[in-house]
Amino acid sequence: MHEVRREAFGRILSLQEGVAWREAQRERHKRVVFTNGCFDLLHAGHVTYLAWARARGDALIVGLNSDASVRDLKGAARPFVPFADRATVLAGLRSVDVVVGFEERTPEVVLDALQPDVHVKSDQYQLEDLPERIVVERYGGEIQFAPHLTGKSTTDLVAEILRRFR
């Protein structure tokens, strides 16, 4: 991962630091929520989703895909915003307590290490289609589905930008 700035409100941590932070929350009997994504070109859909996730517990960890995993998921033109900048913007949101980067396409490794109480995904997904479901169920976590705001996506935002500048 790239060097990230740490002056935002939330904290940008390595996975090992994230595990230690999570353990400290557990000792204080805090309910920790986790969600993940690329969060490229942050928009109102992201902010609403993250606030919804944070409301499911006492603290929110955001797993952030590395640049390489975003390219693998979204194609060679992505991400538009590099990891360090995406992490800084996320950490600046009031709803986000911790950002932890990960290299894999999906968050099973980071979920297995952090073992949050709640894992939040968009309701665009089905439980049986989540590869991380097995990990969350194995350690006794809960999966909740956040409402998706139609028309509020990075794809929609990019399409609108292209339309306006053609």
C-alpha positions as CSV (number, residue, x, y, z in Angstrom):
1,M,0.0,0.0,0.0
2,H,1.0,3.6,-0.5
3,E,2.0,6.0,2.4
4,V,-1.2,7.6,3.7
5,R,-1.8,10.8,5.5
6,R,-3.0,10.4,9.1
7,E,-4.4,13.8,9.9
8,A,-8.1,12.9,9.3
9,F,-10.6,12.3,12.1
10,G,-10.7,8.6,11.7
11,R,-7.6,6.4,11.8
12,I,-5.9,4.7,8.8
13,L,-4.4,1.4,10.1
14,S,-2.6,-1.6,8.9
15,L,-4.4,-4.9,9.3
16,Q,-2.3,-5.7,12.4
17,E,-3.0,-2.3,13.9
18,G,-6.7,-2.8,13.0
19,V,-6.8,-6.1,14.9
20,A,-5.3,-4.4,18.0
21,W,-7.8,-1.6,17.7
22,R,-10.7,-4.1,17.3
23,E,-9.5,-6.0,20.4
24,A,-9.5,-2.8,22.4
25,Q,-13.1,-2.2,21.3
26,R,-14.0,-5.8,22.3
27,E,-12.5,-5.2,25.8
28,R,-14.7,-2.1,26.2
29,H,-17.8,-4.1,25.1
30,K,-18.2,-2.0,21.9
31,R,-20.2,-3.4,19.0
32,V,-17.9,-3.1,15.9
33,V,-19.3,-2.9,12.4
34,F,-17.3,-3.6,9.2
35,T,-18.0,-2.8,5.6
36,N,-15.8,-2.8,2.6
37,G,-15.5,-1.4,-0.9
38,C,-13.5,0.5,-3.5
39,F,-15.0,3.9,-2.5
40,D,-13.6,5.5,-5.7
41,L,-15.1,9.0,-6.3
42,L,-16.9,9.3,-3.0
43,H,-20.5,10.4,-3.5
44,A,-23.8,10.7,-1.6
45,G,-24.6,7.0,-2.0
46,H,-21.4,6.1,-0.2
47,V,-21.9,8.6,2.6
48,T,-25.4,7.5,3.2
49,Y,-24.4,3.8,3.1
50,L,-21.5,4.4,5.6
51,A,-23.7,6.3,8.0
52,W,-26.3,3.5,7.9
53,A,-23.5,1.0,8.6
54,R,-22.1,3.0,11.5
55,A,-25.6,3.2,13.0
56,R,-25.6,-0.6,13.4
57,G,-23.0,-0.4,16.2
58,D,-20.6,1.7,18.3
59,A,-17.7,1.9,15.7
60,L,-17.2,1.4,12.0
61,I,-14.2,-0.2,10.3
62,V,-14.0,0.3,6.5
63,G,-12.1,-2.3,4.5
64,L,-10.7,-0.4,1.5
65,N,-9.6,-2.3,-1.7
66,S,-6.0,-1.6,-2.8
67,D,-5.5,0.0,-6.2
68,A,-4.5,-3.3,-7.7
69,S,-7.7,-5.0,-6.4
70,V,-9.8,-2.1,-7.7
71,R,-8.2,-2.6,-11.1
72,D,-8.9,-6.3,-10.9
73,L,-12.6,-5.7,-10.0
74,K,-13.4,-2.6,-12.1
75,G,-10.9,-2.7,-15.0
76,A,-7.7,-1.0,-16.0
77,A,-9.1,2.6,-15.9
78,R,-9.9,2.4,-12.2
79,P,-9.4,3.5,-9.6
80,F,-9.7,7.2,-10.5
81,V,-8.4,8.1,-7.0
82,P,-5.3,6.4,-5.5
83,F,-5.5,4.4,-2.3
84,A,-3.9,7.0,0.0
85,D,-6.4,9.7,-1.1
86,R,-9.4,7.4,-0.9
87,A,-8.3,6.3,2.6
88,T,-7.9,9.9,3.7
89,V,-11.3,11.0,2.4
90,L,-13.0,8.0,4.1
91,A,-11.2,8.7,7.4
92,G,-12.4,12.2,7.3
93,L,-16.0,11.1,7.5
94,R,-17.7,11.3,10.9
95,S,-19.2,7.8,10.5
96,V,-15.8,6.1,9.9
97,D,-13.6,5.2,12.8
98,V,-11.0,3.1,11.1
99,V,-9.9,2.4,7.5
100,V,-7.9,-0.8,6.8
101,G,-6.6,-1.6,3.3
102,F,-6.6,-5.0,1.8
103,E,-5.1,-6.5,-1.4
104,E,-7.7,-9.2,-2.1
105,R,-10.7,-8.9,-4.4
106,T,-13.1,-9.8,-1.5
107,P,-12.7,-9.2,2.3
108,E,-12.5,-12.7,3.7
109,V,-8.9,-12.4,5.0
110,V,-9.5,-9.0,6.7
111,L,-12.9,-10.2,8.1
112,D,-11.3,-13.3,9.5
113,A,-8.6,-11.2,11.3
114,L,-10.9,-8.4,12.6
115,Q,-14.0,-10.5,13.4
116,P,-16.4,-7.6,13.6
117,D,-19.8,-8.1,15.3
118,V,-21.6,-7.0,12.1
119,H,-20.6,-7.1,8.5
120,V,-22.7,-4.7,6.3
121,K,-23.2,-5.1,2.5
122,S,-25.5,-3.3,0.1
123,D,-28.9,-4.9,-0.4
124,Q,-27.9,-5.2,-4.1
125,Y,-26.3,-8.5,-2.9
126,Q,-27.9,-11.7,-1.8
127,L,-26.6,-13.6,1.2
128,E,-25.8,-16.8,-0.7
129,D,-23.7,-14.8,-3.2
130,L,-21.3,-13.3,-0.6
131,P,-18.0,-15.2,-0.6
132,E,-17.3,-13.7,2.9
133,R,-20.5,-15.2,4.3
134,I,-18.7,-18.4,5.3
135,V,-16.1,-16.5,7.3
136,V,-18.6,-14.3,9.1
137,E,-20.9,-17.3,10.0
138,R,-17.9,-19.3,11.2
139,Y,-16.8,-16.8,13.8
140,G,-20.4,-16.0,14.8
141,G,-20.8,-12.6,13.2
142,E,-24.0,-11.1,11.8
143,I,-24.5,-9.8,8.2
144,Q,-26.9,-6.9,7.6
145,F,-27.9,-5.4,4.3
146,A,-28.0,-1.6,3.8
147,P,-30.6,0.0,1.5
148,H,-29.1,0.9,-1.9
149,L,-29.8,4.4,-3.2
150,T,-30.8,3.9,-6.9
151,G,-28.9,6.3,-9.2
152,K,-26.2,7.0,-6.7
153,S,-23.1,5.1,-7.8
154,T,-19.6,5.8,-9.2
155,T,-20.7,4.4,-12.5
156,D,-23.7,6.8,-12.6
157,L,-21.4,9.7,-11.6
158,V,-18.9,9.0,-14.3
159,A,-21.6,8.6,-16.9
160,E,-23.0,12.1,-15.9
161,I,-19.5,13.6,-16.1
162,L,-18.9,12.2,-19.5
163,R,-22.4,13.3,-20.7
164,R,-21.7,16.9,-19.6
165,F,-18.3,17.2,-21.1
166,R,-19.0,15.6,-24.5
